Amino acid sequence: GFMDRGELVPDDVIIGVVRERLSQSDCEEQGWLLDGFPRTEAQAKELIATGGAPDAFLLLDVPDDVLVERVVGRRTDPETG
C-alpha cells in the first residue's frame, strides 16, 4: 500500500475513511475527536461539506525540545535501552 512504499495516503482515501467512521452511530450520538486530521485544505473542506464541522479545536503548544525528547524516547525501550 501507500504507507508500505513510504508515500502519503491520498486525500480521497483518507476522506473516505474519515467520512465512513464519522457516519457511524457512536460518533453521531457521542461526538468525536480527530488527531492529525484534517492535514490539508482539501481534507478540511470535505470534512465541512459532509457535515463534520467541529465544535471546538485544541492546540497543544509544546516546546520543540519536549517533542524531540518524546520522539527519541519512542525509539528506545526505557528499561532495556
VENCORZI-V992605 format. One record per pair of residues at least 12 apart in sequence whose C-alpha atoms are under 7 Angstrom apart, sorted by the first residue. I is the first residue (numbers start at 1). GAP is how many residues later the second one is. Records with the same first field share a line. If there is no record, write none. Layout:
I=GAP ; GAP
This chain:
11=32
15=28
